[in-house]
């Protein structure tokens, strides 16, 4: 018997998909809900992405760090 036996391989299952399914489910839920929300609220994810990318003043954010 070896000193350090290898652990058994994990069986494939739904746990491997959790990292992909959650963002996809949230995106689909938002797109469906946006039909019933006011226009200003429906555009919030795009505004948030722009603020993160460009910064609140348009000169900073992630785009400045990444070049």
C-alpha positions as CSV (number, residue, x, y, z in Angstrom):
1,X,0.0,0.0,0.0
2,X,1.5,3.4,-1.0
3,X,2.3,5.9,1.7
4,X,0.3,8.7,0.0
5,X,-2.6,7.2,-1.8
6,X,-4.2,9.5,-4.4
7,X,-7.7,10.6,-3.5
8,X,-10.4,9.2,-5.8
9,X,-11.3,11.4,-8.7
10,X,-14.5,13.5,-8.2
11,X,-17.4,12.3,-10.1
12,X,-18.8,14.7,-12.6
13,X,-21.9,16.4,-11.5
14,X,-23.8,19.7,-11.3
15,X,-21.3,21.2,-9.0
16,X,-18.9,21.8,-11.8
17,X,-21.4,23.9,-13.6
18,X,-22.2,26.3,-10.7
19,X,-19.6,28.8,-11.7
20,X,-21.1,29.1,-15.2
21,X,-24.8,28.7,-14.5
22,X,-25.1,31.4,-11.9
23,X,-23.9,34.3,-14.1
24,X,-26.0,33.0,-17.0
25,X,-29.1,32.6,-14.8
26,X,-28.7,36.1,-13.4
27,X,-28.2,37.6,-16.9
28,X,-31.3,35.8,-18.2
29,X,-33.3,36.9,-15.2
30,X,-32.2,40.5,-15.7
31,X,-33.1,40.5,-19.4
32,X,-36.5,39.0,-18.6
33,X,-37.2,41.5,-15.7
34,X,-35.9,44.5,-17.7
35,X,-39.0,44.3,-19.9
36,X,-41.1,45.1,-16.8
37,X,-38.8,47.7,-15.2
38,X,-38.6,51.4,-15.9
39,X,-36.0,52.3,-18.5
40,X,-33.7,54.0,-16.1
41,X,-33.5,50.9,-13.9
42,X,-33.2,48.5,-16.8
43,X,-30.0,50.3,-18.0
44,X,-28.3,50.0,-14.5
45,X,-26.1,47.0,-15.3
46,X,-24.6,48.8,-18.4
47,X,-24.1,52.0,-16.3
48,X,-22.4,50.0,-13.6
49,X,-20.1,48.2,-16.1
50,X,-19.1,51.6,-17.6
51,X,-18.3,53.1,-14.2
52,X,-16.2,50.1,-13.3
53,X,-14.4,50.2,-16.6
54,X,-13.9,54.0,-17.0
55,X,-14.2,55.3,-13.4
56,X,-16.8,57.7,-12.1
57,X,-15.0,60.7,-13.8
58,X,-14.2,58.8,-17.1
59,X,-10.5,58.9,-16.5
60,X,-9.8,56.0,-14.1
61,X,-11.3,52.6,-13.4
62,X,-10.0,49.2,-14.7
63,X,-9.2,50.6,-18.2
64,X,-6.6,52.9,-16.7
65,X,-4.9,50.0,-14.8
66,X,-5.0,47.6,-17.7
67,X,-3.7,50.2,-20.2
